[in-house]
Amino acid sequence: MIKTEFGIICDFDENEDYDGYHPEKYNCVAIDDDLYLNDWWEKLKSIDTFNVLSKGVLQPQKALSRWGITIIPPTSLLHFLEIVKNDKRYHEDEHLVVLAALIEEAIKNQKYMIHYGV
């Protein structure tokens, strides 16, 4: 499995440097990048996100940075959740169920999410 990971940022600060790989800090969950993101890509392109550049710079973009780090704002999470739950494999893959629960938690608490690409 080529994994891509998602976690919740408890205290988002737009001035913080989110560059670097810290999945344990955000309690990330992993899904198979090749299995899911390829299939979701057209739908993901309608989601507003931020690409994490070096030295804490966040660049607005659409979709996810497949080979980088993405910040997903609370305003984009409902659409992301719909993409995950509408996947025909949702009830067959426990990883998708866990990801959906994580997104729902972020929505409930109005938190940003972080995505680590492959």
N, C-alpha and C positions, 0 to 999 in steps of 0.2 A: 504494500500500500504506500503510495506517495501521499503523505499527509499534508493537510492544510489545517491550521488551528485557529480557534476562536475563543476569546475570553472577555470578561467584563472588567472595565476600568472603574474601580470604585470611586475614585476622586479625580475626575478628569480635570486637567489644567492645560489650557491651550499653550502655555509657555513651557511646559515640561518637554523634555526630549524623550520621545517614545522609540527612538532608534535603538536597535539592539534586540536580541532574542531572549525574552524572559517569560516563557509560557507558565512557569510555576507561580509567578507573581499575580497572574490574572486567572489562575485556575482554568487553563485552556482545555478545550475538548477538541479532538481531532476527527476529521472525516477524510475520506479518500478523494484527493484532488481530481484525479483523472475520471473517477466514476461520476462525480457530481458537478463540479464547477464547469466542466466542458458542456454538460447538458443544460446548465442554468445560465450560461454566459449571456445569451441575448436578453434574458430577463434581468440579470444583474446590471446590465449596462444602463438601466433606468434608475439605479439607486445612487443617490448623492453620498459620496464618501470623501475621505482625505488620504492622500498618499503621504506617508511619512518620509521626509527627506532628511538628510544629515543635519545635525545641530538643531533639532527640534522644529524644523520648518514643516508645516502642514500645507500641502498643495491640494486644493479642491479638485475632484475628479469624479468620474462615474465608475461604478463597479469596484472590483477588488484588484489590488496589485498582486498578480499571480506569483511574482518572485520577490516580493517585498513586504512591507508592513502597511496595513490600512487601518484607519480609524473610521468606524461606522457610527454616525451620530444617532441619537434617539429618534429623530424624525424619519430615519430610513429603516428602522428596525421592523416595523409592522410589515412593510413590503418584503423585507428579507425573510421574515417568518412565513409569510404566505408562499414564497418560493420553496422553502424547505418543506412545509406541510403539504403542498400540492404535488410534490414529487411522488410518483406512483410507488416508489420503493420505501416511502416513509415508514410504514408499519412493519416492514421487513428488516430494517436496519436500525439496530439499537443506537448507533452513533447519531443518526438523524434525529431520533427521539430525544436524545440527550442535548443535541444542539438546539432543537426547538425549545426545550425547557430553559436552556440558558438564555436564549433570545427573549423568551417570555419574562424571565426574571429581570433582564435589563430593561424591557419595556415598562414593567410594573414599577421599577425604581428610577426610571428616567436616566439610565446610565448609558455611557458610550461603550462600544465594544471595540476590541482590537482583533485584527486578523493577521496571522503570520502565513505568508505564502510559502511555497516549496523552496 
